[in-house]
Each structure stands twice: as C-alpha cells, then as structure tokens.
Amino acid sequence: MKKITADLMHFKTLNDLVRDCEDHDIFIENCIGQRYIAASSKGKNIIITGTPGNALGAYLDGSEITVNGNAQDAMGDTMNDGRIVVHGSAGDTTGYGMRGGTILIRDNAGYRAGIHMKQYKDHIPALVIGGVAGSFLGEYQAGGVILVLGKGADGKQPTGFFCGTGMHGGKIYLRCDEEPDIPIQIKADPATEADKEDMRPYVAEYCDAFGGDVDELLNQKFYVLTPNSNSPYKRMYTFN
C-alpha cells in the first residue's frame, strides 16, 4: 500500500502522485480540500481520511474510493464506473451526470444530487443517500437509480424542494410515510413488494458498508418516483 500524507500539498502534486502510483492500494491521510482526487482513475483502491475537495472521483472509471469523513461538491461528476463510499455527508451536485458505478453516502447530500444522471443498457448508475438530500434531487434525471433512506427525517419527505424537476428517466426511491410533494411531471406511487425487491441490492450494499438491517428498512414505507407519461422529454432518450 502506498501512503501519502496530503497536509497542505498542492492538489496537482497530490493528483500526480495518485495517478502515477503503481500500487493498487493507496492511503491518503490528512486530506485538506485537495480537488480532483482520483479523476478518471481505474483499477485502484483509494482510502482517504480528512476532507477531499471538489470533484472527488470525477470521471471515475472503475476505481473504488472510501472517504472516512465528509466530501465536498461535485463528487463523482460524470463517473463511468467504480464505487465511492462516504462515511459522512457529501456536498452539492453529487453524482452530476453519473453514467455508471455506485455512490454510497452514509448521511446527507446537498443540493442537486443526481442531476442529469443517465443510463445505457446495463450501465445503470446508483446513488444511495442514508439521510436526507437538498432541493432539486434528480433534476433532469434521464436514467439510473436514486435511493434516499431518510434516516433522521422522522418519516417526512427526505428531500428539499423541487425533487425530480425535469425528470424524464430512471427512478427515485424515497423512504417516507406520506406522499411526497413533487413537480407535476413526476408520478409518486407507494412502493410495491416488487419495487422493494428491486431496491434490495442497493439497501443491502448500503447496510454492508455502514451497518443496518436490510429487512427492517425495506419493511418501512417507500414511494417510487418516475416520469409522468406526458413528459415532453422522455422520447429524446434511449433506455433499453
């Protein structure tokens, strides 16, 4: 394992070290806001302590990143494959334009998480948020899965305003007791047993990373958000 102490190291120097490292496992300690860590990375296992800066794992292409702390904005921007696991919260625009891979956030996400997520054939991105998300979650979502478990929300809608605005593909699952307040072009239906089975792999992956009982979570009430059939954008995208 390659060990790198970030401290006040310039972000370009740190990124060069990560990119050029021949070791599979890289441990970055005392990260202090360095940007673009592991951008376009593939084939590596990167563990970070501290707080990485914006665009962590941007364009990620197969590496696994674990953050023992919080992450800032634009994490997983346009990621293609791989996995990011955050033992804390994440900032705004998490998973912007995701087209593959998985992001697991133990706690909360900021505004516009999952904006412009998309999928093609078996490339189905997944964003799982354990707590709550800010406004505009899944804005213009064209594919993929967003799951918000709503821990700490006391059964209330675990998102801010305008969830799913412009959504024309994919699904958003929300754990809450009452029908969520969403834009008119989105449908919200109570999750069926079949829906919960579709959710199970994502809930299981979350619980495996952070702890929790899969069946206990799935026994709670969820809503499934999908585009309304009258959406004017749906015909512009290929889903199968």
Secondary structure, 3 states (H helix, E strand, C coil): CEEEECCCCCHHHHHHHHHHCCCCEEEEEEEECCCCCCCCCCCCEEEEEEECCCCCCCCCEEEEEEEECCCCCCCCCCCCEEEEEECCCECCCCCCCCCCCEEEECCCECCCCCCCCCCECCECCEEEECCCECCCCCCCCEEEEEEECCCCCCCCCCCCCCCCCCCCEEEEEEECCCCCCCCCCEEEEECCHHHHHHHHHHHHHHHHHHCCCHHHHHCCCEEEEEECCCCCCHHHCCCC
